Amino acid sequence: MDLRRAIDNQEIVPWFQPIVDHRTGMLSGFEALARWHHPQRGIVLPCEFIPLAERTDLIGPLMDSLLVQAFEAVVDFPEHLTLSVNMSPLQLQDPSLPEQMQCAMERGGFAFRKLILEITESALLLNLDLAAGIAKELKALGAKLALDDFGTGYSCLRHLQTLPFDQIKIDASFVQAMMSQRESRKIVAAMVGVGPSLGLETVGEGIEEKEQADLLFSLGCDLGQGWWYGRPMPAAELAAILAKDAQSLKQKDAASVIADVALHLEAMPAERVAELQAIYDGAPVGLAFLDRNLRYVSANERIATMKNIPLQDHFGHSLAEVLPDALPQIEPALRRALAGEIVSAIEIRLPNPKQSDGYSTLLSSYQPVRDAVDEIVGISVVAMDITELKRIEQALAESEDHFREALASIRQCCRSQIRTAGSGWVRDG
């Protein structure tokens, strides 16, 4: 009864949390979040009253009231801003939902093209076929679909394949743990990588620190949401936020505009990988990356040719397996690199039947590679083949030795002749 009264009296209202473009720092849109202004209990959060609404069949009237209020609050939004709205799992089992959404949009004066409907994977587990059908109808009306709390549900990739999503939202638990847990960083990087490969926009949720925002940006995450960018706010505060965002845009200097343009022209992560691989393979020196266990993660063709070892025999294998003869020569230098030291100009002598003397000589350098939180994750290896140079040096050294020997011989001969001539002169005298 309390909840029904609150819905009728519009005590449950939408609040709005900013969603920001990582590349420009400008607003991309807002997510509407329900708040109950209870007369006695004060602010009540959705985790308390949404389950109650679902159990008492009040979820429909509640969502209808919230949507109309939200649409009316943002009807005059700039054209580029979007509004994200969470859908209840039970709503995605209601075939009449698309019609109800359309009525709410018309009453609130909002356009479907600016709406993003967030769906959790739990909403898909009840009846995937029915949920997928309803979601596709909503998509056909012009709304976009986002998979919320990505990474926490079941069969995430299957759902991405089944439903026409436009966006994935990386769960806050991963974002907030990635600065302290390497595993979380790797998971976030993998999830961000899934986005562009499937043509999906990525959003990092729960961002509370600048370091988290910077890391997500460096990984290629498109958008960010969390307390770092702004806490949820009532509709009355939206105008001030929009004015501030517009003023920031006007005050951007030419250098900032050029930087933003450059960022937007950057290739997507998958394309960047291809570009970097082309540079890697075309480098005039041998390149490789070893992980902390001294296993080859990557290598280019040039370094494989230098060692006279097929490139495919490097990947996933340890240095001890690939270059057993070289390990004693370079392992101390590699350990120094893993300890944080840059080690340069280490000569390695390797067996090579293609060379006249049966050996090649490489000059290598090792540099520690650090991740976003300054943890050493491996070693960057740069190598040059100096076999010919060493041969020339050896030839010059041998020539110099011959020259010195010849010069010493001439000097010795001259001294002998002088001594002989001097002795004769004394006798004649």
C-alpha positions in Angstrom: 0.0 0.0 0.0 2.9 2.3 0.8 4.5 1.7 -2.5 1.3 2.1 -4.5 0.7 5.4 -2.8 4.2 6.5 -3.6 3.7 5.7 -7.2 0.4 7.6 -7.4 1.9 10.6 -5.6 5.2 10.5 -7.7 7.3 10.2 -4.6 9.5 7.9 -6.6 11.4 10.1 -9.1 14.3 9.7 -11.5 17.7 11.0 -10.7 20.4 11.4 -13.3 24.0 10.3 -13.4 26.4 11.7 -16.0 28.0 9.4 -18.6 31.1 11.0 -20.1 33.1 10.5 -23.3 36.6 9.4 -22.3 38.2 11.0 -25.3 36.8 14.5 -25.0 35.8 14.7 -21.4 32.4 16.0 -22.5 28.9 14.7 -21.6 27.6 11.8 -23.6 24.3 11.4 -21.7 22.8 10.4 -18.4 21.5 7.2 -16.8 18.1 7.6 -15.1 18.2 6.0 -11.6 15.0 5.7 -9.4 14.9 7.3 -5.9 12.0 7.1 -3.5 11.5 10.2 -1.3 9.7 8.5 1.6 8.0 10.8 4.0 9.4 9.0 7.1 12.4 7.1 5.8 13.9 9.7 3.5 15.7 8.5 0.4 15.1 4.9 -0.4 17.3 3.2 -3.0 16.0 0.9 -5.8 17.6 -2.2 -4.4 14.9 -2.0 -1.7 11.7 -1.1 -3.6 12.3 -2.6 -7.1 12.1 -6.2 -5.8 8.9 -5.2 -3.9 7.4 -3.7 -7.0 8.2 -6.9 -9.0 6.6 -9.2 -6.3 3.4 -7.1 -6.1 2.9 -6.5 -9.9 3.5 -2.8 -9.5 6.6 -2.8 -11.7 4.6 -1.8 -14.7 3.0 1.3 -13.1 6.2 2.2 -11.4 8.3 2.1 -14.6 5.6 4.0 -16.5 5.6 6.8 -13.9 9.4 7.0 -13.8 9.8 7.0 -17.6 7.3 9.8 -18.2 9.0 11.9 -15.5 12.4 11.2 -16.9 11.4 12.0 -20.5 9.8 15.3 -19.4 13.0 16.2 -17.5 15.3 15.7 -20.5 13.0 16.7 -23.4 15.1 19.8 -24.1 18.4 18.0 -23.9 20.9 18.8 -26.7 20.5 16.4 -29.6 23.7 14.5 -29.0 22.9 13.5 -25.4 21.3 10.1 -24.7 19.2 8.8 -21.8 19.9 5.3 -20.4 17.1 3.5 -18.6 17.3 0.1 -16.8 14.7 -2.5 -17.7 13.4 -4.9 -15.1 13.8 -8.6 -15.9 10.0 -9.1 -15.6 9.4 -6.3 -18.1 11.3 -8.2 -20.7 8.8 -11.1 -20.3 5.9 -8.8 -21.1 5.0 -8.8 -24.8 3.1 -5.4 -24.4 6.3 -3.6 -23.3 7.2 -2.0 -26.7 3.7 -0.5 -26.9 3.9 0.7 -23.3 7.3 2.3 -24.0 5.9 4.0 -27.1 3.0 5.5 -25.1 5.4 6.8 -22.4 7.7 8.3 -25.0 4.8 10.2 -26.6 3.5 11.4 -23.2 7.0 12.6 -22.2 7.8 14.1 -25.7 11.0 12.1 -26.0 12.5 10.5 -29.1 13.4 6.8 -29.3 16.7 7.5 -31.1 18.0 9.2 -27.9 17.0 6.3 -25.6 19.3 3.5 -24.5 17.6 0.5 -22.7 19.9 -1.3 -20.3 19.3 -5.0 -19.9 21.0 -7.2 -17.4 21.8 -10.8 -18.2 19.4 -12.0 -15.5 16.6 -10.6 -17.5 17.5 -12.9 -20.3 17.7 -16.1 -18.3 13.9 -16.4 -17.7 13.0 -16.8 -21.3 15.8 -15.8 -23.8 13.6 -16.2 -26.9 10.8 -14.0 -25.5 13.3 -11.4 -24.2 15.1 -11.4 -27.5 11.9 -10.9 -29.4 10.8 -7.9 -27.2 14.3 -6.4 -27.3 14.3 -6.6 -31.1 10.9 -4.8 -31.2 12.2 -2.0 -29.1 15.3 -1.8 -31.3 13.1 -1.6 -34.3 11.3 1.5 -32.8 14.7 3.3 -32.7 16.0 2.6 -29.2 19.5 1.3 -28.6 20.3 -1.7 -26.3 23.0 -2.0 -23.7 24.1 -5.1 -21.9 24.4 -4.0 -18.3 26.8 -5.4 -15.7 28.8 -7.2 -18.4 31.0 -9.9 -17.1 28.9 -10.9 -14.1 26.3 -13.1 -15.7 26.1 -16.3 -17.6 27.0 -16.9 -21.2 27.8 -13.3 -21.9 29.2 -13.9 -25.4 26.2 -16.0 -26.4 23.9 -13.1 -25.4 26.0 -10.7 -27.4 25.5 -12.9 -30.3 21.8 -13.5 -29.8 20.5 -9.9 -29.2 21.2 -6.7 -31.2 23.1 -4.8 -28.6 24.8 -1.5 -29.3 26.6 -1.1 -26.0 28.2 -3.1 -23.2 28.6 -1.7 -19.7 31.6 -3.2 -17.8 30.6 -4.0 -14.3 31.8 -1.7 -11.5 33.3 -4.6 -9.5 36.0 -5.1 -12.3 36.6 -1.4 -12.8 37.2 -0.7 -9.1 39.5 -3.7 -8.6 41.7 -3.2 -11.7 44.1 -0.9 -10.0 45.0 -3.4 -7.3 44.4 -6.7 -9.1 46.2 -7.7 -12.2 43.6 -10.3 -13.1 40.9 -7.6 -13.0 42.9 -5.4 -15.3 43.3 -8.2 -17.8 39.6 -9.0 -17.7 38.7 -5.3 -18.3 41.1 -5.2 -21.2 39.6 -8.3 -22.7 36.0 -6.9 -22.3 37.0 -3.6 -23.8 38.6 -5.5 -26.7 35.3 -7.3 -27.3 33.5 -4.1 -28.0 35.0 -2.8 -31.2 35.4 -6.3 -32.6 31.6 -6.7 -32.4 30.9 -3.0 -33.3 29.8 -2.2 -29.8 30.4 0.9 -27.7 32.0 0.2 -24.3 31.1 1.9 -21.0 33.1 1.6 -17.8 30.9 1.7 -14.7 31.7 2.6 -11.1 34.7 4.9 -11.9 35.6 6.6 -8.6 39.3 7.7 -9.2 41.1 9.5 -12.0 43.5 6.6 -12.3 40.6 4.3 -13.1 39.4 6.7 -15.8 42.9 7.1 -17.3 43.4 3.3 -17.4 40.0 2.7 -19.1 40.9 5.5 -21.7 44.3 3.9 -22.4 42.6 0.5 -23.0 40.2 2.1 -25.5 37.0 2.2 -23.4 34.6 4.8 -25.0 32.6 6.1 -22.1 32.8 6.3 -18.4 30.3 6.6 -15.5 30.8 6.9 -11.8 31.3 9.3 -8.9 34.6 10.6 -10.5 32.4 12.1 -13.2 29.4 12.9 -11.0 27.0 11.4 -8.6 23.3 10.9 -9.4 21.4 14.2 -9.2 17.8 15.3 -9.2 16.2 16.8 -12.3 16.5 20.3 -10.9 20.3 20.2 -11.1 20.5 19.1 -14.8 20.4 22.6 -16.2 23.5 23.7 -14.3 25.4 20.6 -15.4 24.4 21.1 -19.1 25.4 24.8 -18.9 28.8 23.9 -17.5 29.3 21.3 -20.2 28.4 23.7 -22.9 30.7 26.4 -21.5 33.6 24.0 -21.3 33.1 23.2 -25.0 33.1 26.9 -25.9 36.3 27.6 -24.0 38.3 24.8 -25.6 41.3 26.3 -27.3 42.5 25.4 -30.8 45.1 22.9 -29.5 42.4 21.0 -27.5 40.2 20.9 -30.6 43.0 19.5 -32.7 43.8 17.0 -30.0 40.2 15.9 -29.9 40.0 15.5 -33.7 43.2 13.5 -33.6 41.7 11.2 -30.9 38.5 10.7 -32.9 40.6 9.9 -36.0 42.5 7.2 -34.2 41.9 3.7 -35.3 39.8 1.4 -33.2 41.8 -1.0 -31.0 41.5 -4.0 -33.4 42.8 -1.8 -36.3 45.6 -0.4 -34.0 46.7 -3.9 -33.4 47.1 -4.5 -37.1 48.9 -1.2 -37.5 51.3 -2.0 -34.7 51.9 -5.5 -36.0 52.9 -4.0 -39.4 55.3 -1.7 -37.7 56.6 -4.5 -35.5 57.2 -6.8 -38.5 58.8 -4.0 -40.6 61.3 -2.9 -38.0 64.9 -3.0 -39.1 65.9 -4.7 -35.8 64.8 -7.8 -34.1 62.0 -7.3 -31.6 60.4 -9.6 -29.0 58.5 -9.5 -25.7 59.1 -11.9 -22.9 56.7 -12.3 -20.0 57.9 -12.5 -16.3 58.5 -16.2 -16.8 60.8 -15.5 -19.7 58.3 -17.0 -22.2 58.0 -15.5 -25.7 54.7 -13.7 -26.0 55.6 -12.1 -29.3 58.5 -11.8 -31.8 59.0 -10.4 -35.2 60.3 -12.3 -38.3 63.7 -10.4 -38.2 64.7 -11.7 -34.8 63.7 -15.2 -35.8 65.9 -15.0 -38.9 68.8 -13.7 -36.8 68.6 -16.8 -34.6 67.9 -19.2 -37.5 64.9 -20.5 -35.6 61.3 -20.5 -37.1 59.1 -17.8 -35.8 56.3 -20.2 -34.7 58.8 -22.0 -32.5 59.0 -18.9 -30.3 55.5 -18.3 -29.2 54.6 -19.8 -25.8 58.0 -21.3 -25.3 60.5 -20.2 -22.7 63.9 -18.7 -23.5 65.5 -21.8 -22.2 63.6 -23.9 -24.8 64.3 -21.6 -27.7 67.9 -20.5 -26.9 69.4 -23.0 -24.5 73.0 -22.1 -25.6 72.3 -18.4 -25.0 70.6 -18.6 -21.6 73.8 -18.6 -19.5 75.0 -15.5 -21.4 71.9 -13.4 -21.0 69.9 -14.6 -18.0 71.7 -12.3 -15.5 70.8 -9.3 -17.7 67.2 -10.4 -18.0 66.9 -10.8 -14.2 68.2 -7.2 -13.9 65.6 -6.1 -16.3 62.8 -7.8 -14.4 64.1 -5.9 -11.3 63.6 -2.6 -13.1 66.9 -1.9 -14.8 67.4 -1.0 -18.4 70.3 -3.3 -19.7 72.0 -2.4 -23.0 74.7 -3.8 -25.3 74.8 -7.4 -24.3 76.6 -9.6 -26.9 75.3 -13.1 -27.6 77.1 -15.7 -29.5 74.8 -18.3 -31.1 75.5 -21.4 -33.2 74.6 -20.8 -36.8 75.6 -23.3 -39.5 75.0 -20.7 -42.2 78.0 -18.7 -41.0 81.5 -19.6 -42.1 82.7 -20.1 -38.6 79.5 -21.7 -37.4 78.4 -18.8 -35.2 76.4 -15.6 -35.2 76.8 -12.6 -32.9 73.8 -10.5 -31.7 73.9 -7.3 -29.8 70.8 -7.1 -27.5 69.1 -4.7 -25.1 66.5 -5.4 -22.5 64.0 -2.9 -21.1 61.4 -3.6 -18.4 57.7 -3.2 -19.5 55.3 -1.8 -16.9 51.5 -1.7 -16.9 49.3 1.2 -15.8 50.0 0.7 -12.1 53.8 0.5 -12.7 54.0 -3.2 -12.2 56.7 -4.9 -14.4 54.8 -7.4 -16.6 57.7 -8.4 -18.9 60.7 -7.5 -20.9 61.1 -5.7 -24.3 63.9 -7.2 -26.3 65.7 -5.4 -29.1 68.5 -7.2 -31.1 70.8 -6.5 -33.9 72.9 -8.9 -35.9 76.5 -7.8 -35.7 78.1 -10.9 -37.1 79.5 -9.1 -40.1 80.7 -6.3 -38.0 82.5 -8.7 -35.6 84.1 -10.4 -38.7 85.4 -7.0 -39.9 86.6 -6.1 -36.5 88.4 -9.5 -36.3 89.9 -9.0 -39.8 91.1 -5.5 -38.8 92.5 -6.8 -35.5 94.4 -9.5 -37.4 95.6 -7.0 -40.0 96.8 -4.7 -37.2 98.6 -7.6 -35.5 100.3 -8.5 -38.8 101.2 -4.8 -39.3 102.7 -4.6 -35.8 104.6 -7.9 -36.3 105.9 -6.6 -39.6 106.8 -3.2 -38.1 108.6 -4.9 -35.2 110.5 -7.1 -37.6 111.6 -4.1 -39.7 112.7 -2.3 -36.6 114.6 -5.3 -35.4 116.3 -5.6 -38.8 117.2 -2.0 -38.8 118.7 -2.2 -35.4 120.8 -5.2 -36.4 122.1 -3.4 -39.5 122.9 -0.3 -37.5 124.8 -2.3 -34.9 126.7 -4.2 -37.7 127.6 -0.9 -39.5 128.7 0.7 -36.3 131.0 -2.2 -35.4 132.7 -1.9 -38.9 133.2 1.8 -38.5 134.9 1.4 -35.2 137.4 -1.2 -36.6 138.2 1.0 -39.6 138.8 3.9 -37.2 
